Amino acid sequence: MQAARAGAIAAWAALRDGDRIAALRGSHREAPIPPAGGARGALRVLDALVRWYASPPDNDAGLGIALDQAQRVLRPGSRLLILADPASIAAIEPHRWPAFALHHDTTVLLLVDPLERDPPKAALPFATQAHRVELDLASAPQRQRWRREFIAPVEAAMQALPARGVRVHVLSTDAPSDAWLGAWGRPQASVA
């Protein structure tokens, strides 16, 4: 839900700034929401965000496909806001980022959960449809695996993306959805 809220705030900010607004996701079946100006453009993007974040997508093809679509849709000089989890960013070939930064004002908004960033040092139960799993996060080896899975991708993105000309912000699911907005357009990494 935080991604949808942050996307909605970005849409209204773009409307305020007079930008044409588009939205896309990594899907082979669903076409991008084409750029449009004014309230009409913002409302089309908001409608897409509601649909996309109402339930997990069944046809998600990944961030790479969304970036391919962005290359076709965006004009040089466009602002590009990428709402993604750190693992999605890690899956993108590093050489792709400088091309986006060269032609677009590119910002990545990394969406993270407080539990991922700072898990308790205790046994933590998880339930899947098939069974229950308990992780002993008091154990040093388990915490190291947790760190590799959840914390290291955030740190890697925070280091690598600015070096490639891309602004990056971390937005926690428990932070205000507009916490990142004040720094939009400033060439620095920040954590909200």
C-alpha positions in Angstrom: 0.0 0.0 0.0 2.9 2.4 0.7 3.9 2.2 -3.0 0.4 3.2 -4.1 0.3 6.1 -1.7 3.7 7.3 -2.7 2.8 6.9 -6.4 -0.4 9.0 -5.8 1.6 11.7 -4.1 4.0 11.7 -7.0 1.1 12.0 -9.5 -0.4 15.0 -7.6 3.1 16.6 -7.4 3.6 16.1 -11.1 0.2 17.6 -11.8 1.1 20.6 -9.6 4.3 21.0 -11.6 2.5 20.9 -15.0 4.0 17.5 -16.0 2.4 15.0 -18.2 1.8 11.9 -16.1 2.2 8.2 -17.1 2.3 4.9 -15.2 3.6 1.5 -16.1 4.4 -1.8 -14.5 6.3 -4.9 -15.5 3.6 -6.7 -17.5 3.5 -8.2 -20.9 -0.3 -8.1 -21.0 -1.1 -4.6 -19.6 -0.1 -1.6 -21.7 1.4 1.4 -20.0 -0.9 4.3 -19.0 0.2 6.8 -21.7 1.4 10.3 -20.7 -1.4 12.8 -20.3 -1.6 16.2 -18.7 -3.9 17.8 -16.2 -6.4 16.1 -13.9 -7.2 13.6 -16.6 -3.7 12.3 -16.6 -3.5 12.2 -12.8 -6.8 10.4 -12.5 -5.8 7.7 -15.0 -2.6 7.1 -13.0 -4.5 7.0 -9.7 -6.9 4.5 -11.2 -4.0 2.3 -12.4 -2.4 2.4 -8.9 -5.6 1.3 -7.3 -5.9 -1.6 -9.6 -2.3 -2.6 -9.4 -2.0 -2.5 -5.6 -5.5 -3.9 -4.7 -4.0 -7.4 -4.8 -0.7 -9.0 -5.8 -0.3 -9.0 -9.6 -0.7 -12.4 -11.3 1.2 -11.4 -14.4 4.2 -9.5 -13.0 7.1 -9.7 -15.4 9.5 -7.7 -13.3 11.1 -4.2 -13.2 13.2 -4.9 -16.2 10.1 -5.1 -18.4 8.8 -1.8 -16.9 12.1 -0.1 -17.6 11.9 -1.4 -21.2 8.5 0.2 -21.5 9.8 3.4 -19.9 12.5 3.7 -22.6 9.8 3.6 -25.3 7.3 6.0 -23.5 9.4 8.7 -22.0 10.8 11.7 -23.8 14.3 13.1 -23.0 14.1 15.3 -19.9 11.2 13.5 -18.4 11.0 12.8 -14.6 11.0 9.1 -13.9 10.0 7.8 -10.5 10.6 4.1 -9.9 8.7 2.5 -7.0 10.5 -0.7 -6.2 11.6 -3.1 -3.6 15.4 -3.5 -3.2 15.5 -7.0 -4.6 13.9 -5.7 -7.9 16.6 -3.1 -8.1 19.3 -5.6 -7.5 18.0 -7.7 -10.4 18.6 -4.9 -12.9 21.9 -4.9 -14.9 24.0 -1.9 -13.5 24.7 -0.6 -17.0 21.1 0.3 -17.5 21.0 3.1 -14.9 23.4 5.6 -16.5 21.3 5.6 -19.7 18.2 6.5 -17.7 20.1 9.2 -15.7 21.5 10.7 -18.9 18.1 11.1 -20.6 15.7 11.5 -17.6 15.5 12.9 -14.1 15.6 9.5 -12.5 14.6 8.7 -8.9 14.3 5.3 -7.3 12.1 5.0 -4.3 13.0 1.9 -2.4 10.1 0.6 -0.3 11.2 -1.3 2.8 9.5 -2.7 5.9 10.8 -1.9 9.4 10.9 -5.6 10.2 13.2 -6.1 7.3 15.5 -3.4 8.4 15.6 -4.1 12.1 14.3 -7.6 13.0 13.9 -8.6 16.6 16.7 -10.7 18.1 14.2 -13.5 18.9 12.5 -16.5 17.3 10.1 -15.1 14.7 7.3 -17.3 13.4 6.1 -17.1 9.8 3.1 -19.0 8.3 2.8 -20.0 4.7 -0.2 -21.8 3.1 1.6 -25.1 3.5 3.3 -24.8 6.9 4.7 -22.7 9.7 8.4 -21.7 9.8 10.2 -20.3 12.8 13.4 -18.2 12.2 15.7 -17.9 15.2 16.9 -14.3 14.6 18.8 -14.4 17.9 21.3 -16.7 16.1 24.2 -14.9 14.5 24.2 -17.1 11.3 20.4 -16.5 10.8 20.8 -12.8 11.3 23.6 -12.8 8.7 21.3 -14.5 6.2 18.6 -12.0 7.0 21.0 -9.2 6.5 22.1 -10.6 3.1 18.5 -11.0 2.0 17.0 -7.7 3.3 19.5 -5.1 4.3 22.4 -5.7 1.9 20.3 -4.9 -1.2 19.2 -1.6 0.3 22.8 -0.7 1.1 24.0 -1.7 -2.3 21.3 0.4 -4.1 22.1 3.4 -1.9 25.7 3.1 -2.9 25.5 2.1 -6.6 22.6 4.2 -7.9 23.9 7.7 -7.0 27.3 6.7 -8.6 25.3 6.0 -11.8 23.5 9.4 -11.7 20.2 8.1 -10.2 18.7 9.6 -7.0 17.6 7.0 -4.5 15.4 7.3 -1.4 14.3 4.7 1.1 10.7 4.9 2.2 9.7 2.7 5.1 6.2 1.4 5.2 5.7 3.1 8.5 6.9 6.5 7.3 4.6 9.2 6.0 4.0 8.5 2.3 5.3 12.0 1.4 8.5 11.8 3.4 10.6 11.4 0.3 8.9 14.3 -1.6 10.9 17.2 -0.2 14.1 15.8 -1.6 12.7 14.9 -5.1 15.1 16.6 -7.5 18.1 16.9 -5.2 21.1 14.7 -6.2 21.6 12.9 -3.0 20.6 9.7 -1.2 18.3 9.9 1.8 16.5 7.6 4.2 12.9 8.3 5.4 
